[in-house]
Amino acid sequence: MPIMSASEVASPTAMEAMLTVMQSVVTFAMSIFSTITSNTILCFILAGSLVGIGVHVFKLLKGAAR
């Protein structure tokens, strides 16, 4: 198996493409979060799920401390 140089592994265009994709994903996630928090019902659903996750994590940490 030939050893690849650094320029062959990740060219600047490939890195730029990855950064562009990541920026698009973050922008999309922020627009979804903005839409959810602007709607009252969706905001309560989001809060309920976050509280449920928090309770579960607390139970795991409590069990690990024993």
N, C-alpha and C positions, 0 to 999 in steps of 0.2 A: 504494500500500500504506500503510495508516494506521500511525502510530507508536503502539506499545503502551506504556502506563505500567508502572511496576514492579509495581504491585498486580495488573495484568492478567497479567503474565508468570508470576509465582510467588506465588500467594496463600498465606497462612499454612497453610491446610488442605492445600494441595498439598505444601508443604514438610514438614509433619507426616507426611503419608502417605509421602513418600519416606524420611524418617527411620525410620518404623515398618518399612517394607520392608527397609531396610538393616540394621536391628537384627535382624530375623527371619533374614536371610541370614547374618549373622555368627554368630548363635546356632546356626543349622543347620550351618554349616561347623565351628564349635567342637565340636559334638556328633559330627560325623563324625570329626574328628581325634582326639577322645577315644576313640571306639570303635576306631579303627585302632591307636592306641598301646596300648590295653589288650589287644589280641590279638597274641600273639607273632609269628605267621606274617605277619599284615598289617603289623606293625611292620618286619619284615625286608624285605618288599616295598617299603614306603615308603622305608626307608634305601637300598635298592639303586637305586631310581629317583632319589633325591636325589644319590647318588654319581655316577650316570650323567650327570645334568644338570651337576653340578660339573665333571666331566671334559670334557664338551663345551664348557662356557663357558671353561675353562682353555685348551683347544685354540684356540678363537676368539681369545682374548686373546693367546696366543702367536703366532698367525698375524698378528694386527694389529700386533704390536710389530716385525715384520720389515720 
